[in-house]
Amino acid sequence: MTGVDPSRLDDQQLMKELETIHRTRHDTLLYGSNDALRTHNERMAQLEGEYLRRNPTRPVAAGRTREGAREREAADTTTPTTPGT
């Protein structure tokens, strides 16, 4: 494993690790070697899994669910648009 076992991190350290790995994700995907991407994927899964384990009842925004997305799409298609705005 690369890095400290996520279960040994306190909540603040875990959030900092998650913020860092999400910030570096795009560059790793675009420019990292296959090994770097594989390692990044594994570490991200470990950190996110630990976050979810600690926060099983975390708040979920309605717009981030499939149903919420469908409602948003339906509203977008029924909302009239004014030409030129």
Residue frames relative to the residue before (quaternion, step in Angstrom):
aa qw qx qy qz dx dy dz
M 1.0000 0.0000 0.0000 0.0000 0.00 0.00 0.00
T 0.3171 -0.7189 0.5875 0.1935 3.53 -1.14 0.72
G 0.7964 0.2530 -0.1979 0.5124 3.57 -0.83 0.95
V 0.6729 -0.4834 0.3871 0.4046 3.49 -1.40 0.10
D 0.5660 -0.5733 0.4662 0.3657 3.56 -1.08 0.75
P 0.4895 -0.7019 0.4260 0.2939 3.62 -0.63 1.06
S 0.6218 0.5526 -0.3548 0.4267 3.61 1.05 -0.59
R 0.6599 0.4993 -0.3051 0.4712 3.59 1.23 -0.34
L 0.5677 0.5853 -0.3841 0.4331 3.60 1.26 -0.15
D 0.4027 -0.6578 0.5554 0.3109 3.57 -1.09 0.59
D 0.7348 -0.4434 0.2702 0.4365 3.59 -1.25 0.27
Q 0.6628 0.5075 -0.3091 0.4557 3.59 0.93 -0.86
Q 0.6599 0.4968 -0.3074 0.4724 3.59 0.96 -0.83
L 0.6307 0.5372 -0.3300 0.4526 3.57 1.00 -0.82
M 0.6668 0.4926 -0.3065 0.4676 3.59 0.91 -0.89
K 0.6367 0.5207 -0.3324 0.4616 3.59 0.99 -0.76
E 0.6439 0.5105 -0.3147 0.4751 3.59 0.99 -0.83
L 0.6552 0.5076 -0.3121 0.4643 3.59 0.95 -0.85
E 0.6451 0.5160 -0.3238 0.4612 3.59 0.93 -0.85
T 0.6651 0.5092 -0.3025 0.4548 3.57 0.94 -0.87
I 0.7014 0.4697 -0.2918 0.4497 3.58 0.80 -0.95
H 0.6471 0.4950 -0.3335 0.4744 3.60 1.04 -0.65
R 0.6292 0.5402 -0.3323 0.4493 3.59 1.05 -0.71
T 0.7436 0.4065 -0.2238 0.4814 3.61 1.01 -0.78
R 0.4190 0.7554 -0.4370 0.2507 3.58 1.27 -0.18
H 0.6867 0.5083 -0.3020 0.4230 3.57 0.73 -1.02
D 0.6813 0.4788 -0.2945 0.4688 3.59 0.84 -0.92
T 0.6336 0.5191 -0.3401 0.4620 3.59 1.01 -0.73
L 0.6451 0.5183 -0.3171 0.4634 3.57 0.96 -0.83
L 0.7402 0.4360 -0.2388 0.4528 3.58 0.81 -0.99
Y 0.8501 0.2186 -0.0486 0.4766 3.56 0.83 -0.98
G 0.5704 0.6159 -0.3859 0.3826 3.61 1.20 -0.19
S 0.5606 -0.5710 0.4715 0.3707 3.53 -1.25 0.43
N 0.6758 -0.4685 0.3602 0.4406 3.56 -1.26 0.20
D 0.6403 0.5186 -0.3230 0.4655 3.59 1.02 -0.77
A 0.6490 0.5128 -0.3182 0.4632 3.58 0.96 -0.84
L 0.6620 0.4980 -0.3055 0.4695 3.58 0.95 -0.84
R 0.6373 0.5219 -0.3227 0.4662 3.59 0.98 -0.83
T 0.6584 0.4996 -0.2997 0.4766 3.59 0.94 -0.90
H 0.6379 0.5285 -0.3132 0.4644 3.57 1.00 -0.88
N 0.6478 0.5233 -0.3088 0.4595 3.58 0.94 -0.91
E 0.6732 0.5018 -0.2948 0.4562 3.56 0.89 -0.95
R 0.6771 0.4870 -0.2956 0.4658 3.57 0.89 -0.92
M 0.6371 0.5217 -0.3321 0.4600 3.59 0.95 -0.84
A 0.6534 0.5095 -0.3150 0.4628 3.59 0.93 -0.86
Q 0.6377 0.5214 -0.3278 0.4627 3.60 0.99 -0.77
L 0.6959 0.4763 -0.2748 0.4620 3.57 0.82 -0.99
E 0.6797 0.4762 -0.2949 0.4735 3.58 0.88 -0.91
G 0.6239 0.5397 -0.3364 0.4541 3.58 1.03 -0.73
E 0.6550 0.4975 -0.3063 0.4791 3.57 0.99 -0.82
Y 0.6255 0.5285 -0.3407 0.4619 3.59 0.99 -0.79
L 0.6812 0.4836 -0.2866 0.4691 3.59 0.88 -0.94
R 0.6166 0.5442 -0.3454 0.4520 3.59 1.04 -0.71
R 0.7091 0.4565 -0.2480 0.4767 3.56 1.00 -0.88
N 0.7903 0.2641 -0.1082 0.5422 3.57 1.13 -0.62
P 0.0319 0.8538 -0.5192 0.0192 3.62 0.67 1.03
T 0.7518 0.3369 -0.2091 0.5269 3.61 1.14 -0.44
R 0.1805 0.8081 -0.5396 0.1522 3.57 1.10 0.66
P 0.5437 -0.6183 0.4417 0.3564 3.60 -1.06 0.62
V 0.1677 -0.7701 0.6103 0.0796 3.55 -1.01 0.85
A 0.3763 -0.7284 0.5300 0.2167 3.57 -0.73 1.08
A 0.5489 -0.6484 0.4209 0.3178 3.57 -0.85 0.98
G 0.6657 0.5231 -0.2998 0.4397 3.59 1.02 -0.76
R 0.6640 0.4960 -0.2960 0.4748 3.59 1.28 -0.27
T 0.5799 0.5361 -0.3892 0.4741 3.58 1.26 0.35
R 0.6514 -0.4985 0.3759 0.4311 3.58 -1.21 0.27
E 0.6499 0.5177 -0.3197 0.4554 3.56 0.93 -0.89
G 0.6591 0.5080 -0.3058 0.4626 3.58 0.94 -0.86
A 0.6402 0.5147 -0.3236 0.4696 3.58 1.03 -0.75
R 0.6416 0.5183 -0.3244 0.4632 3.58 0.99 -0.80
E 0.6461 0.5131 -0.3167 0.4680 3.56 0.99 -0.84
R 0.6395 0.5208 -0.3195 0.4666 3.57 1.01 -0.82
E 0.6540 0.5041 -0.3113 0.4704 3.61 0.95 -0.85
A 0.6439 0.5173 -0.3195 0.4644 3.59 0.98 -0.85
A 0.6558 0.5019 -0.3108 0.4706 3.59 0.96 -0.82
D 0.6414 0.5283 -0.3264 0.4504 3.59 1.03 -0.75
T 0.7068 0.4561 -0.2775 0.4641 3.60 0.98 -0.69
T 0.7103 0.4340 -0.2676 0.4853 3.59 1.18 -0.42
T 0.5722 0.5845 -0.3858 0.4268 3.59 1.24 -0.19
P 0.3437 -0.7455 0.5242 0.2264 3.61 -0.57 1.06
T 0.2399 -0.7557 0.5905 0.1506 3.52 -1.10 0.67
T 0.3659 -0.7153 0.5551 0.2152 3.50 -1.10 0.73
P 0.4549 -0.6876 0.4840 0.2932 3.61 -0.70 1.00
G 0.8092 0.2941 -0.2194 0.4589 3.52 -1.07 0.80
T 0.6546 0.4838 -0.3398 0.4711 3.59 1.21 0.17
